[in-house]
């Protein structure tokens, strides 16, 4: 039997919306959500213009909404979000593909630039492994910073190679939907770009 492994980007590939935006809306409510993004608009425009990095823009948003929040309270919110809200965000074709791969004996791994905090409970329920951005904490409080590098672009490849010896697999499947997934798609024997739209 062939050994197979499949790597899926999360946001946009198997979901219809960005989970970072959705977790902020879920935890903070719509008024704080819109006020916070209006306040940080210059930084988001700077990212779009290529002036600041993806990581810098993300840390600005994370710090604004979650900086100094209790990690335990945040994780409780994330777990509820994962189990109650994520199912409504999923693309049915993506779920079908995941189930098909699992039935064929493939290991399925989410590789996400979003933080694992709000994805991991859903992954556990689905028997899916996860590689994701890690959030920095100090004294059991979120700092708003990312621990290490944002799991985006070439960092996805580095994290995959650190976790898995791909030479041990006969088939490597990769699924993504943005330029940040292109390096990961380069690892695949079977690559799929925006496959579930």
N, C-alpha and C positions, 0 to 999 in steps of 0.2 A: 504494500500500500504506500502511495506517495505521501511524503511529509509536506504539509502545506501550512503557511502562515499568512495572515491577512492583516494589513495595517490600514485603518480608516481614520482620516481626519474627522473631527466631530462637527464643528460649527459650519453650517452651509452644505456640507457633504451629506451627513445623515440627518441634520436638522434643517428646518425651514427658516430659523432665526438664529441670531447670535446669542449664545447662552450667557455671555457676560452681561449684555444689555438686559436680558430677561431676569438674571439673578439680582441685578441692581433694582430693577422695577419691583421684583417680588419682595425683596428685603426692605426697601426704602419707600415704596409707594410712588405713584405717578408725580405728585407735586415736587417732591425732592429729586426725583429722577430728572425731570425737565429743567428744574432750577440748576441742578448740578452740571448738567451738560451745557447749559447756556453759559454758565460761569467758566467752564473749561473749553469753550469753543475755540479760542485762539490756539490752544495746544493741539487740538484735534486737526485744525486747519494746517498747523505747522507740520504735523505728521503727514497729512495728505500731500503737502507740497514737498515732502522729502527733507525737511529741515531738521526734524527730530526723528528718532528711531521709533519703531513699533513698541519696543520695550519702554521707552521713556513716556510715550503717550499713555500706554496701559497703566504704568505705575502712577501717573498723575491721576487717572480716573480711580484706580483702586485706593489710593491714599485719600482722595476726597470723600469717597463713600464708605470705606471700611477701615481706614487708618484708626488705630487705637481701639478697635472693636475686640471684645473678648473672643478668642479663638473657639472656645467651647460653644458659646452662643451662636457664633457664625456657622460652625459646623452643623449645629442642630438645624438652623435655617436651610443650609445647603442640602442636608439629607432629606428634609421635607420637600424641598424644591425638586431634587432628583427623582424622587418617587412619585410626586403628585403632579409636577408640571412638565418634566421632560417628555413623558409619553405623548403629550399633545403636540410637541414640537417635531416629532420624528417623521421622516419621509417613509411611507409604507414600502416603497421599492427597496430602500436601504435595509429595512428590517428583514425583508424577504431574502435579500442577498446574504445578510449575516447568518440567518437561520440555515440557509442552503450550505454555506461554508462550514458551519458547525456540524451539520449532518454529515458532511464529507470528511470530518475529522480534523479540520483546520483549527489552529489556534487563531483567535481573533483578538486584535489589540487596537484600542483607541489611542491615537497619537495626537494630542491636542495642545494648542496654545492657550486654551482656557485652563484655569486652575483645576486640578483634580478634585478639589473640595466639593464642587457641586456636580461632578459627573460620577464620582466613584461609587456611590450607593446604587445608581442605576446600572453601572457596569457589573457590580457584584451580583445584582439580581439577574442579569443577563448572562452571567458566566463569561464575561469579557475582561481581558486584562487591560491595564491602562498605563500610558506614559503621558504625563501632562506637566504644565507649568506648576512650579511649587511657590507658595506664598511664604514670605519671610515673617517670622514672629519673634517677639522678644517678651519675656515674662508673661507668656500665655496671651499676649495681645498681638493683633496684626499690625505690622508697620505700614502696610500699603505698598511695600517694595516686593520685588520678585526675588526669590532665593535662587541665586545663580542666573542662568540665562532663560529668557522667554523661549518656550518650546515651539519655535517657529523657524521655517526655512531650513538652513543647514543644521540647526540645533536638533531638528527632528531626526535627521540622519545620524548625528552623533549619539543621541539618546537610544535610538534603535540598535545601533551597532554595539553600544555598551551593554545592552540588555540581552541581545540575541546573537548567536553565531549563525548568520544567514546561509553559510555554506552547508549547514546541516539540513537545509530544506530543499526539496525538489522544486517547489513552486512558491513564489512570493507574490502576493496580490497587494496592490496599493491603490487607495481611493482618495482623491482630493478634489478641491474646487477653486483654489486660489494660487497665486504665484508662490505663496508661502509653503505650498505642498509640492511644488515642482521638484525640489531636491529629493524628497521622499519617493516620489513616483519613479525617479531614476534608479531606485533599488529593485524595482519590480521585474519579475518575469511576465507579469500581466498588470499593466497600469491602466487606470480608469480616471478620466478627468470629467467632472460634473456628470457622473453616470446616472444619477437618479432624478434629474430634473424633468 
